[in-house]
Every structure is written in C-alpha cells, then in structure tokens.
Amino acid sequence: MQIQALDEGGGVKQRMRENVGLLGRGPECALLDRLIAAVRMGESRVLVVHGAPGVGKSALLEYAENAATGMRVLRAGGVESEMELAFATLHQLCVPLLDRLEHLPEPQRDALETVFGMRGGTPPERFLVGLAVLTLLSDASEGAPLLCVVDDAQWMDRASAQVLGFVARRLLAESVGLVFGSRRRARDLLGLPELEVTGLKPADAHALLSSVTHVRIDQDIRDRFVAETRGNPLALLELPRELAVSRTASGFGLLDADTLPGRIEQSFLARIGELPEQTRLLLLIAAAEPVGDPALVWSAAERLGVTPTTVLASGTDGLLEFGARVIFRHPLVRSAVYGSAKEGDRRAVHLALAEVTDARTDPDRRAWHLASATAAPDESVAAELERVAGWAQARGGLAAAAAFLQRSVALTIDTSRRAERALTAADASLRAGDIETARRFADLADRDAQSEFQRVRAHLARGHITFAAGFNNDAPRMLLTAARRLEPFDMDLARETYFIAWASASFGAANRDSLLAISRAMRELPAPEGSPRALDLVLEGYALLITDGRGAALPILRRAKTALADHPVQDLLKWGWAACGVSALLWEDRIMPDTPTRAVEEVRTAGALSELPIYLHALGVPISLSGEFAAAAALVAQSQAVADATGVPMTQHTQLLLTAMQGKEAEASALIAATIEEAGAAGQLNGVASAHWAASVLYNGLARYGQALPAAQATTRSANVIVSQWALPELVEAAARAGDDTAARGALEGLADAAEPCDTDWAQGILARCRALLSDEAAAEDLYREAIERLGRTILRPELARAHLLYGEWLRRDRQRAEARAHLRTAYETFVSIGMEAFAERARRELLATGENVRKRTNDASASEELTAQERQIALLVRDGLSNPEVGTRLFLSPRTVEWHLRKIFAKLRISSRRQLGDALSGTEPS
C-alpha cells in the first residue's frame, strides 16, 4: 500500500510525542487517521498492519484506538497458547456486544450462542457464524462508528481467523473499521488491504538509540548498530540493556539482523534471569495462562506457593503488568519466559492452572492445560481431550476438535483405542481442511488397527482424503475397495461409499473403466432390507445405467426421482450433489432444478457457505439451459462471491455454459482455456469436460463447426455421463455441418441410446432435431416439425430456437425461402430476447441470405441492464418481497450493505421505492 507523506502537525505530532513507539511513524499514523475518518463518514475500512516483532505494530494499533474519539472501540488479541481453542479471539472481540444478540435473526443468534458456549445445539457452519458477526457489528455501528482492533493476529485460532477474514471481505457500507496487527500475512487475511511496517529511518533510529544509551558511542559504531537492527524500535530500546557498556561503545557483541527476534528475546531473558525465583515462577504462570485473568493467575500461583506480597515487593522490572488483565511488556517476553522454562516447571504450572480452571465454563482450556501437564500417555487425560473435542465440534470448532483429538491420540496407551481415536482425528482434520494431517492420522489408524473393521475404516478414510484432494483416478479405486470391505460390517455405510465412489469416477476418472467396475460391484449388492431409500434407488439406477443401459435404468430412476422429491433435505446434503443428475438422465426438464433448489435453500438457511457453490452450479446449469440468463448470471455472481469469501476456487460450470450460450467469444474462450489448463493440472477432469462442452456450444453458435467438433468429441469421451449426454447433440450438429458423416452418425447412435427410451418432449425433441440433420428431404421436414412441436412444450427456449434455426437453414437450402424466413425470424427474435448473440448472428446471416432486410440488433437495452449481477440479484429478491435482513442472509451481506446497494439500484433504474421494482424489472426472470 502506498503511504502518502504527512505534515506532522496538530494532534498527530502531540500523540507521537506521548508514545515513543510512534517515533518516525507519521505516514503510517496519517493512513490510520484517514481510515478512521472514512469510518466516521459511514464507510467500512479494513487494514492488516504487518511487520517483524518489535517494529511498532502494537503502537500503531494503540494510536488508532486513541484517535478513534467518539467511536466505540472493540479490542482482541491472539494468544499463542490459545490457538487450538475455537473462537477464542472472536469471543474476546464480541463479548462487549453480547447484549445485542437479541437483535440478530434467530439462526444467526443461535449460531453465535452455540460457538460461544452459551447454549447447546447443532454445530453451526462457520460462515453462518461469519454472517452473524457481520450483522452484529453492523447493528452495533448504528449507534456510533465502530473500530475493531485485533493484535497478534498471527496467533488467532483458525476458527476466529476464518470468521474475521470472511467479515473483513463482506464489510462495505457499515461504519465499521477492522484493523489487524500481525507478524506476517496470515493465510485467512490474504488479499485484504495491508500496511507493511518496517524499521525506522536512520535519523529516527539514531534519536531513539540516543535516548537509551548514556555513554559516548563512536558514530560508525552507532551507524552499525542502527543498520544491524534495521531500525527495529524494540531492538534499539532493549538490546543496549543486554550489552556491557564497553562492548556497546566498542561495537563488539553486535548482532546479525537475521537473528534479531532471538536476540531481543535473549535481552528479555537476561532481565528475567535477574529476578527472584518466585517472580520468575509468576511470569511463567502468566505466560501459560492465555486469558490474562488475574484471578486465575493468582489462584494458580497460590497453589505453587507464590505469594502476591513477596512478588510485588520486588517488582517485575516492567516485564509484567497487573490490571484488569495480566499484560506482558511485549509478546516476545511471554515466548521468552515460556520457552526458556524447564519442562518440569511448565508441567507443574499447567497442572495448577488446570486445577483452578472451571471445568463447566472452560472445559477446553482445562483439558488443554491437563494435556500440557502430562509427560507420558495417560488414559484419563486422553479421554478428557476426546470428550472436549466433541464439545468443541458442537460449537463449530472443527480445527479445535481436530487438535484435541490429535493430542488425545498421542496420550492413548491402548492400541485399539488409539486406532479409534486416530480415525476420529483423521475425519476431524479432513473436515477442518487439513488434508495432510488427516492422511497422517489415517495411516496411524491403519498401523494400530486391531480388527478388520478398523483397517477397513482406515482405508475408507484414505479414500475420502484422496477424493477431497481432487477428483482423480485414485479416489474411485480406493473407495470401491473400501466399500467392498465394509459390506460384512456396515451395509448402509458400504452403500453410501459405493455411491460416492460412483460419483467420484463419473466426475473425476479419465475414462469409464472405473465407473464400469464400480457399477458392476453395485449390481451385486443384496437388496436393502425393507423399502428402498432414495439413496438405494439412485445407487441402483446409476449402476444399471452403466451395466445394462438406459432402458433398464429408467424404471428405477423414475422411482428415485419420486423418492428424492419426498426425501428430507438435510440427508440430501450428505450426497445430494451426486443425485442432482437423476432428472437430467430422465430428460425431465421441468423438474431438473427441483433438487438443487431445495438444497440451495437448506444450505442458505444453515449458512453452509462452503457447500453452497456445488448446489448453485447444479441449479445454474438447468437455469441456463432454459434461457433464464439473468437468473443464471445472479447465481454465478453469488457463487463467485462465495469463492471470494472462502478463498476456495471452484470450476465455474454455470459461467462456462452461460458465456458460451451468450456467444461472448472473447470472454468465453478465455474462460474455457483457463479452465482446461487449471482444472486439468488439478486433476479436476469434470471441469475439463464442462469446458469442452461449453466450447462446443460456443463454436456451434459461431458456425465454426471445425472447432466445435473436437470439443464435443472430447466431452463425449468424458466419464461424466450427464455432460457427455448433453454434448451429443452438439457433436451431431458440428459433425453434420463439418461434413464428417461418420462422426455425426456415431454421435446420433449414442444420442438415440440415451434419449429414445425416455418418452419426454425434451428427449424426443432433441432426438428428432438431430435425426433431421442426417435424414433425406422427405424425412427431414417431418422430423424438424416434430422437434419444434416437442421442444415447444418444454421450458427450454434455446433448444426450441435452435430447432427453428436448423429448420430455417434447411428450408433455405431447399429453396423454400418464404417458409425459411418465418422460422429464421422466429429463431432470430428468440435468440435476441434470450441474449444468445452468436446464434442470433447466425440466424441473421441466414435471413439475409433469403433476401430479407434485417437490421442487426441485440436485446433491447434497458435501465435494468446497467445493474451488476449482484445488484440484479438483490433487486430481484427485493421485488419478490424479501426484507433487507432476509436478502442479507441469503447473499451473506449485512442489512446496511443491502440498503447501500438498493440506493444504487434505485438511482440506476430511476425509481424511488421498492414497489416500483416490479415494473422496472419486468421481463426479468426470478432467481
């Protein structure tokens, strides 16, 4: 970030004189002043202040707090020993606002109360927690501008870091400032505005050095000292204490800048070493106690024989301060004290802290102290860690639960029990996103397994880990083996594993060999006891599709379709992403959006942001196929917003198809090429297949059949049975137009296998249209008319328009110009109204060839088209009656940000009220 020069006058200069840590920090202070001024004006601002230990970050954060006069200031700080305690830093920050929880929507209020241990309940998705914090901060800023300061962010627990990173990216129109101080660029804060704090300029460094040295030092020695400390203020203040006067003055004993933090710690250690034994023990207790609670520190100290009167009489040399909280002079003091202590002393201190920590209100801290006090395996402590892991997981702290379980494994003596706990730790680590740690504990479980069931579950864990690492050829094979081995022990789990194996092969395998092997194994399964569940029917239908063909699978898939409609949506979230293809395989266009729509609503309600893109894409593809481009674009925008918020990129299947259907050649070609390269490198072959399918649609629209042909062929070779099915009509058209009769007839044969058994208008309409391309004159005309009639009864306007286009092209070539014009005009007008530019231009050129004078035009411009995708989605939701908080919940925005967007929407649409949105957005599809 560029920092502008500052005129150090007025309040800035005065505050800098009051804090030596701000010496030479004029530009940085000016930046913070501008941030605070913007927040006072109703804007949101975020800044990550990062730099080496001792460089002055905390002084700058303190400056910001002091400058925020008239604002409410919330403070929190990461603590190294609390990094495994879920939501610890977030709780610090939000404690002063807990009396405002009643203002939050109920799901958000429940989420925060759960993660803060105020109530029991289902573990909330961390992004629902993020939305709750966003709403809470927005609500608190209504009364006065709000400044949130989080120091030592490098030591935030992972759950807090993820939530605050999410909040920072979603702040927009609230009077909220969020400032972090961190030694390094934290993973969850990457991409946010940042300020790197470096050493002081030479003049300021010399001035600071002079203030702490009281002997004459040669100028060249002073220059060297300043250079080797790189102007680090804490080093300039502390290191002269460490070196003898003669060594300082002569220049001997100076330091290497690369070891600067360690040398600063050594300086603190030298001071610590001169303190009495009881004082040093008190420092160690304070270093091991992460909350900074004076009552806890003194209670533990009393158990270890440390008396306040004795310690306070001798003082702590300014290294430790007791007030409302116990505060160290600098975090390096804490790490120096703890790191230099004897192992036995550390264990004794942790045991004392465990004994005085309330097991009811702080079970996680107590368990962590017990674990740190334990030198050897101990079943009672391991069991306590396992119990607390469940408590942490119930609060949504997956990373914390994984950490407790990992430590529990290390303290477990019994081999079989250790294997069980290792399996649980592997699962928790995977769910927390730590794939390598999950793999390590799965291997440990396999090594310690004492039964075949444990070994099978270890193998299953490895399969899930491989699957989570990216669709590839290894995951289907591993999951298939696990499913087979599970059958004697847990048939329900075996069936679910077979299903995930089938889906992983369809989405990620390089060919259909794995899919065939898995399907054959599924066919050998015994019939389920009682009435088959939706999962059983989908599993059987998918298997029959591969082993026996579409005709054999259809009756089962139709039953599966009915069962899915009635199935509890909560269960669908476990495997529904793989079941969304049932209606597509049945060529049921009207119900194709149903399952993903239900799933999207459930995921939104639960705030399960990480899972939302899967179902948004499952919904976006059928929405695009029906020609509802505005709604599809809104789904793309939301999916991209989720990816930005989570930092988890996903193949944009809907965007690929949408831009291809729109005929935006430059945009679509770039996205297709990037997806093929990036998804291919990551082993995401499903993404590659989607990109090739999009390319075939794009190039057919552009009438560049020689390019559409290989793209469609590449898609049909994919193991993904749905995308390859959808690519067959593209391949027939491209091959027929390119003069490759063999390829065209081969594709038509495959399409007939897929569509002929399905007596739906979509299936029969597409099949008739493709057969017409390869038929003689007598048959072609009837087939085109059948295609138009059939597709006219579907919701697939683009497919109907393409039938009119192909029929019009055929009629023109048959010299039936008058009738050709009618169909070409219908196609052209439909393409224009939908927004399919390439196909519209193809139809226009055909019209010109008939002798009709047609002016090139695009979809009628309207004020609504000035809206961004996110603005359009907000406008549609408000038009449909949702309130600002309801829109915010759905789109992961605060109500104030929704209001800010609405003001922009009203200005663009030239309206003044919500009631006018209906007319302003007339003709726009609902989302």
QUITA-V560205 format. One record per backbone hydrogen bond with DSSP energy under -0.5 kcal/mol. NH is the residue of the N-H (numbers start at 1). CO is the residue of the C=O. E is the energy in kcal/mol with one decimal. If there is no record, write none. Layout:
BEGIN
NH_CO_E + NH_CO_E
END
This chain:
BEGIN
4_2_-0.5 + 8_6_-1.0 + 9_7_-2.9 + 12_9_-0.9 + 13_9_-0.9 + 14_10_-1.9 + 15_11_-2.8 + 16_12_-2.2 + 17_13_-1.9 + 18_14_-1.4 + 19_15_-0.7 + 19_16_-0.7 + 22_19_-2.3 + 23_20_-1.7 + 25_22_-2.4 + 29_25_-2.7 + 30_26_-2.4 + 31_27_-2.0 + 32_28_-2.0 + 33_29_-2.4 + 34_30_-2.2 + 35_31_-2.0 + 36_32_-2.5 + 37_33_-2.4 + 38_34_-2.2 + 39_35_-2.0 + 40_36_-2.4 + 41_37_-1.2 + 42_39_-1.8 + 43_38_-2.2 + 44_172_-1.1 + 45_176_-1.9 + 47_178_-2.2 + 48_193_-2.2 + 49_47_-0.7 + 49_180_-3.4 + 50_48_-0.7 + 50_195_-2.4 + 51_182_-1.5 + 55_52_-1.7 + 60_56_-1.7 + 61_57_-2.3 + 62_58_-2.5 + 63_59_-2.1 + 64_60_-2.2 + 65_61_-2.1 + 66_62_-2.4 + 67_63_-2.3 + 68_64_-1.0 + 68_65_-0.6 + 69_67_-1.6 + 71_68_-1.7 + 72_145_-2.7 + 74_147_-2.8 + 76_149_-1.9 + 78_151_-2.5 + 79_155_-0.7 + 82_79_-2.1 + 83_80_-1.3 + 85_82_-2.0 + 86_84_-0.7 + 88_85_-1.6 + 91_87_-2.4 + 92_88_-1.9 + 93_89_-2.0 + 94_90_-2.2 + 95_91_-1.8 + 97_94_-2.3 + 98_95_-1.5 + 100_97_-2.5 + 101_98_-1.4 + 103_100_-2.0 + 104_101_-2.0 + 108_105_-0.5 + 109_105_-2.7 + 110_106_-2.9 + 111_107_-1.9 + 112_108_-2.2 + 113_109_-2.5 + 114_110_-2.1 + 115_111_-2.3 + 116_112_-2.0 + 117_114_-1.5 + 118_113_-2.8 + 119_113_-1.1 + 125_606_-0.8 + 128_125_-1.3 + 129_125_-1.7 + 130_126_-2.1 + 131_127_-2.1 + 132_128_-2.3 + 133_129_-2.4 + 134_130_-2.5 + 135_131_-2.6 + 136_132_-2.5 + 137_133_-2.9 + 138_134_-2.3 + 139_135_-2.8 + 140_136_-2.5 + 141_137_-1.8 + 142_139_-1.3 + 143_140_-0.8 + 144_140_-0.8 + 146_175_-2.8 + 147_72_-3.0 + 148_177_-3.2 + 149_74_-2.9 + 149_147_-0.5 + 150_179_-2.7 + 151_76_-2.3 + 151_149_-0.5 + 153_181_-3.4 + 155_152_-2.1 + 156_153_-1.6 + 158_83_-0.7 + 161_157_-2.4 + 162_158_-2.6 + 163_159_-2.2 + 164_160_-2.9 + 165_161_-2.2 + 166_162_-2.1 + 167_163_-2.7 + 168_164_-2.5 + 169_165_-1.5 + 170_166_-1.0 + 170_167_-0.8 + 171_167_-1.4 + 176_174_-1.9 + 177_146_-2.8 + 178_45_-2.5 + 179_148_-3.0 + 180_47_-2.7 + 181_150_-2.7 + 182_49_-2.7 + 186_184_-1.0 + 189_186_-1.6 + 190_187_-1.0 + 192_189_-1.7 + 195_48_-2.8 + 197_50_-3.1 + 197_195_-0.6 + 198_196_-0.6 + 200_231_-2.6 + 205_201_-2.7 + 206_202_-2.7 + 207_203_-1.9 + 208_204_-2.3 + 209_205_-2.5 + 210_206_-2.4 + 211_207_-1.2 + 212_208_-0.5 + 212_209_-1.3 + 213_209_-0.9 + 218_249_-0.7 + 222_218_-2.6 + 223_219_-2.8 + 224_220_-1.9 + 225_221_-2.6 + 226_222_-2.5 + 227_223_-2.4 + 228_224_-2.9 + 229_225_-1.7 + 230_226_-0.6 + 230_227_-0.6 + 231_226_-1.6 + 232_229_-1.7 + 234_54_-2.3 + 236_232_-2.4 + 237_233_-1.9 + 238_234_-2.7 + 239_235_-2.3 + 241_238_-1.3 + 242_238_-0.7 + 242_239_-1.0 + 243_239_-1.5 + 248_244_-2.7 + 249_245_-2.8 + 250_246_-1.8 + 251_247_-1.4 + 252_247_-0.6 + 254_251_-1.0 + 257_255_-0.5 + 259_256_-1.8 + 260_257_-1.7 + 263_259_-2.4 + 264_260_-2.5 + 265_261_-2.4 + 266_262_-2.3 + 267_263_-2.0 + 268_264_-2.1 + 269_265_-2.8 + 270_266_-2.2 + 271_267_-1.4 + 272_268_-2.6 + 273_269_-2.9 + 274_270_-0.6 + 274_271_-0.7 + 275_272_-1.9 + 280_276_-2.3 + 281_277_-2.2 + 282_278_-2.1 + 283_279_-2.3 + 284_280_-2.0 + 285_281_-2.3 + 286_282_-2.4 + 287_283_-2.1 + 288_284_-1.9 + 289_285_-1.2 + 290_288_-0.8 + 294_292_-0.7 + 297_293_-2.2 + 298_294_-2.8 + 299_295_-2.2 + 300_296_-2.6 + 301_297_-2.5 + 302_298_-2.4 + 303_299_-1.5 + 304_300_-1.1 + 304_301_-0.5 + 305_302_-1.4 + 306_301_-3.0 + 307_305_-0.6 + 311_307_-2.0 + 312_308_-3.0 + 313_309_-1.3 + 314_310_-1.0 + 314_311_-0.6 + 315_311_-1.4 + 319_316_-2.0 + 321_327_-2.6 + 323_321_-0.5 + 323_325_-1.0 + 326_292_-1.9 + 327_321_-2.6 + 327_325_-0.6 + 329_319_-2.5 + 333_330_-2.0 + 334_330_-1.1 + 335_331_-2.3 + 336_332_-2.2 + 337_333_-2.7 + 338_334_-2.6 + 339_335_-2.6 + 340_336_-1.6 + 341_337_-0.8 + 341_338_-0.7 + 346_342_-2.3 + 347_343_-2.3 + 348_344_-2.2 + 349_345_-2.2 + 350_346_-2.5 + 351_347_-2.3 + 352_348_-2.1 + 353_349_-2.3 + 354_350_-2.4 + 355_351_-2.1 + 356_352_-1.2 + 357_353_-0.8 + 357_354_-0.6 + 362_358_-2.5 + 366_362_-2.1 + 367_363_-2.3 + 368_364_-2.3 + 369_365_-2.4 + 370_366_-2.4 + 371_367_-2.6 + 372_368_-2.3 + 373_369_-1.4 + 374_371_-1.1 + 375_373_-0.5 + 378_411_-1.5 + 382_378_-2.6 + 383_379_-2.8 + 384_380_-1.8 + 385_381_-2.5 + 386_382_-2.2 + 387_383_-2.4 + 388_384_-2.6 + 389_385_-2.0 + 390_386_-1.5 + 391_387_-1.5 + 392_388_-2.9 + 393_389_-2.6 + 394_390_-1.9 + 395_391_-0.8 + 395_392_-0.6 + 396_393_-1.6 + 397_392_-2.6 + 398_396_-1.4 + 401_397_-2.8 + 402_398_-2.5 + 403_399_-2.0 + 404_400_-2.5 + 405_401_-2.4 + 406_402_-2.5 + 407_403_-2.1 + 408_404_-2.3 + 409_405_-2.3 + 410_406_-1.5 + 411_407_-1.2 + 412_409_-1.4 + 418_414_-2.3 + 419_415_-2.1 + 420_416_-2.1 + 421_417_-2.5 + 422_418_-2.3 + 423_419_-2.2 + 424_420_-2.0 + 425_421_-2.6 + 426_422_-2.5 + 427_423_-2.2 + 428_424_-2.6 + 429_425_-2.6 + 430_426_-2.3 + 431_427_-2.5 + 432_428_-1.6 + 433_430_-1.5 + 434_429_-2.7 + 435_433_-1.1 + 438_434_-2.1 + 439_435_-2.4 + 440_436_-2.0 + 441_437_-2.2 + 442_438_-2.1 + 443_439_-2.1 + 444_440_-1.8 + 445_441_-2.5 + 446_442_-2.0 + 447_443_-2.2 + 448_444_-2.2 + 449_445_-1.0 + 455_451_-2.0 + 456_452_-2.8 + 457_453_-2.3 + 458_454_-2.0 + 459_455_-2.1 + 460_456_-2.4 + 461_457_-2.4 + 462_458_-2.0 + 463_459_-2.1 + 464_460_-2.6 + 465_461_-2.3 + 466_462_-2.6 + 467_463_-2.5 + 468_464_-2.7 + 469_465_-1.5 + 470_467_-1.5 + 476_472_-0.8 + 477_473_-0.8 + 478_474_-2.4 + 479_475_-2.8 + 480_476_-2.3 + 481_477_-2.2 + 482_478_-2.2 + 483_479_-2.6 + 484_480_-2.3 + 485_481_-2.1 + 486_482_-1.5 + 487_483_-1.0 + 487_484_-0.6 + 489_486_-1.8 + 490_486_-2.7 + 494_490_-2.3 + 495_491_-2.7 + 496_492_-2.2 + 497_493_-2.2 + 498_494_-2.6 + 499_495_-2.3 + 500_496_-2.2 + 501_497_-2.5 + 502_498_-2.8 + 503_499_-2.4 + 504_500_-2.6 + 505_501_-2.1 + 506_502_-2.4 + 507_503_-2.5 + 508_504_-1.9 + 509_505_-1.7 + 516_512_-2.3 + 517_513_-2.3 + 518_514_-2.6 + 519_515_-2.3 + 520_516_-2.4 + 521_517_-1.9 + 522_518_-2.3 + 523_519_-1.9 + 524_520_-0.9 + 524_521_-0.5 + 525_522_-1.3 + 537_533_-2.2 + 538_534_-2.6 + 539_535_-2.6 + 540_536_-2.4 + 541_537_-2.7 + 542_538_-2.8 + 543_539_-2.1 + 544_540_-2.5 + 545_541_-2.0 + 546_542_-1.3 + 547_543_-2.5 + 548_544_-2.7 + 549_544_-1.4 + 553_549_-1.5 + 554_550_-2.2 + 555_551_-0.6 + 557_553_-2.7 + 558_554_-2.6 + 559_555_-1.6 + 560_556_-2.5 + 561_557_-2.3 + 562_558_-1.7 + 563_559_-2.5 + 564_560_-2.7 + 565_561_-1.5 + 566_562_-1.0 + 567_563_-0.8 + 567_564_-0.5 + 571_568_-0.7 + 572_568_-1.4 + 573_569_-1.3 + 574_571_-1.7 + 575_571_-0.8 + 575_572_-0.6 + 576_572_-4.9 + 578_575_-1.6 + 579_575_-0.6 + 579_576_-0.7 + 580_576_-1.0 + 582_579_-1.7 + 585_581_-2.4 + 586_582_-1.4 + 587_584_-1.1 + 588_583_-2.8 + 589_587_-0.9 + 592_588_-0.8 + 594_591_-1.8 + 595_591_-0.6 + 596_592_-0.5 + 597_593_-2.2 + 598_594_-2.4 + 599_595_-2.4 + 600_596_-2.9 + 601_597_-2.1 + 602_598_-2.1 + 603_599_-2.9 + 604_600_-2.7 + 605_601_-2.3 + 606_602_-2.3 + 607_603_-1.1 + 608_603_-1.9 + 609_607_-2.4 + 611_608_-1.2 + 612_608_-1.0 + 613_609_-0.7 + 614_611_-0.7 + 615_611_-1.0 + 616_612_-2.4 + 617_613_-2.3 + 618_614_-1.7 + 619_615_-1.8 + 620_616_-2.8 + 621_617_-2.0 + 622_618_-0.6 + 623_619_-1.7 + 624_620_-2.4 + 625_621_-2.5 + 626_622_-1.4 + 627_624_-1.9 + 628_623_-1.9 + 629_627_-1.7 + 632_628_-2.3 + 633_629_-2.9 + 634_630_-1.9 + 635_631_-1.9 + 636_632_-2.3 + 637_633_-2.5 + 638_634_-2.2 + 639_635_-2.6 + 640_636_-2.6 + 641_637_-2.2 + 642_638_-2.3 + 643_639_-2.3 + 644_640_-2.5 + 645_641_-2.3 + 646_642_-2.8 + 647_643_-2.1 + 648_643_-0.5 + 649_647_-0.7 + 653_651_-1.7 + 656_652_-2.5 + 657_653_-2.2 + 658_654_-3.2 + 659_655_-2.5 + 660_656_-1.6 + 661_657_-2.8 + 662_658_-2.3 + 663_659_-0.7 + 663_660_-0.7 + 664_659_-1.8 + 665_663_-1.6 + 668_664_-3.3 + 669_665_-3.0 + 670_666_-1.9 + 671_667_-2.1 + 672_668_-2.9 + 673_669_-2.6 + 674_670_-2.4 + 675_671_-2.3 + 676_672_-2.5 + 677_673_-2.0 + 678_674_-3.0 + 679_675_-2.6 + 680_675_-0.6 + 680_676_-1.1 + 681_677_-2.0 + 682_678_-1.7 + 683_680_-1.1 + 684_679_-2.7 + 685_683_-1.6 + 686_507_-0.8 + 687_684_-0.8 + 688_684_-1.4 + 689_685_-2.4 + 690_686_-2.3 + 691_687_-2.0 + 692_688_-2.3 + 693_689_-2.4 + 694_690_-2.4 + 695_691_-2.2 + 696_692_-2.1 + 697_693_-1.9 + 698_694_-2.7 + 699_695_-2.7 + 700_696_-1.7 + 701_697_-2.1 + 702_698_-1.8 + 703_700_-1.0 + 704_699_-2.9 + 705_703_-0.8 + 707_704_-1.2 + 708_704_-1.8 + 709_705_-2.3 + 710_706_-0.6 + 711_707_-1.2 + 712_708_-2.5 + 713_709_-2.4 + 714_710_-2.4 + 715_711_-1.7 + 716_712_-2.3 + 717_713_-1.1 + 718_715_-1.8 + 719_509_-0.6 + 721_719_-0.8 + 724_720_-2.2 + 725_721_-0.9 + 726_722_-2.3 + 727_723_-1.5 + 728_724_-0.7 + 728_725_-0.9 + 729_725_-0.5 + 730_726_-0.5 + 731_727_-2.2 + 732_728_-2.6 + 733_729_-2.2 + 734_730_-2.7 + 735_731_-2.7 + 736_732_-2.5 + 737_733_-2.4 + 738_734_-2.1 + 739_735_-0.7 + 739_736_-0.7 + 740_735_-2.5 + 741_739_-1.2 + 744_740_-2.3 + 745_741_-2.7 + 746_742_-2.2 + 747_743_-2.3 + 748_744_-2.3 + 749_745_-2.1 + 750_746_-1.8 + 751_747_-2.5 + 752_748_-2.5 + 753_749_-2.0 + 754_750_-1.6 + 755_751_-3.0 + 756_752_-2.2 + 758_755_-1.5 + 759_757_-0.8 + 760_758_-1.8 + 764_760_-2.8 + 765_761_-2.3 + 766_762_-2.3 + 767_763_-2.2 + 768_764_-2.4 + 769_765_-2.1 + 770_766_-2.3 + 771_767_-2.5 + 772_768_-2.2 + 773_769_-1.0 + 774_770_-0.7 + 774_771_-1.1 + 775_772_-1.3 + 780_776_-3.0 + 781_777_-1.6 + 782_778_-0.8 + 783_779_-2.3 + 784_780_-2.8 + 785_781_-2.2 + 786_782_-2.4 + 787_783_-2.7 + 788_784_-2.4 + 789_785_-2.4 + 790_786_-3.1 + 791_787_-2.9 + 792_788_-1.6 + 793_790_-1.6 + 794_791_-1.5 + 797_626_-0.7 + 797_795_-1.5 + 800_796_-1.9 + 801_797_-2.6 + 802_798_-2.1 + 803_799_-1.7 + 804_800_-2.1 + 805_801_-2.3 + 806_802_-2.6 + 807_803_-2.4 + 808_804_-2.8 + 809_805_-2.8 + 810_806_-2.4 + 811_807_-2.8 + 812_808_-2.4 + 813_809_-2.1 + 814_810_-1.4 + 815_812_-1.7 + 816_811_-3.0 + 817_815_-0.9 + 820_816_-2.4 + 821_817_-2.7 + 822_818_-1.4 + 823_819_-1.8 + 824_820_-3.0 + 825_821_-2.9 + 826_822_-2.0 + 827_823_-2.6 + 828_824_-3.0 + 829_825_-2.8 + 830_826_-2.2 + 831_827_-3.0 + 832_828_-2.6 + 833_829_-2.3 + 834_830_-2.3 + 835_831_-2.7 + 836_831_-2.5 + 837_662_-1.9 + 837_835_-1.2 + 840_836_-2.3 + 841_837_-2.4 + 842_838_-2.2 + 843_839_-2.4 + 844_840_-2.4 + 845_841_-2.5 + 846_842_-1.6 + 847_843_-2.1 + 848_844_-2.5 + 849_845_-1.8 + 850_846_-0.9 + 850_847_-0.8 + 851_848_-1.6 + 852_847_-1.8 + 854_852_-1.0 + 865_862_-1.5 + 866_863_-1.8 + 867_864_-1.3 + 872_868_-2.7 + 873_869_-2.0 + 874_870_-2.4 + 875_871_-2.8 + 876_872_-2.6 + 877_873_-2.2 + 878_874_-2.6 + 879_875_-2.6 + 880_876_-1.7 + 881_878_-1.9 + 882_877_-2.1 + 887_883_-2.7 + 888_884_-2.8 + 889_885_-2.4 + 890_886_-1.9 + 891_887_-2.4 + 892_888_-1.0 + 893_888_-2.3 + 898_894_-2.0 + 899_895_-2.3 + 900_896_-2.1 + 901_897_-2.4 + 902_898_-2.4 + 903_899_-1.9 + 904_900_-1.4 + 905_901_-2.6 + 906_902_-3.0 + 907_903_-1.9 + 908_904_-2.4 + 909_905_-2.5 + 910_906_-0.9 + 911_906_-2.2 + 916_913_-0.9 + 917_914_-1.7 + 918_915_-0.6 + 920_916_-2.1 + 921_917_-2.3 + 922_919_-1.3 + 924_921_-2.4
END
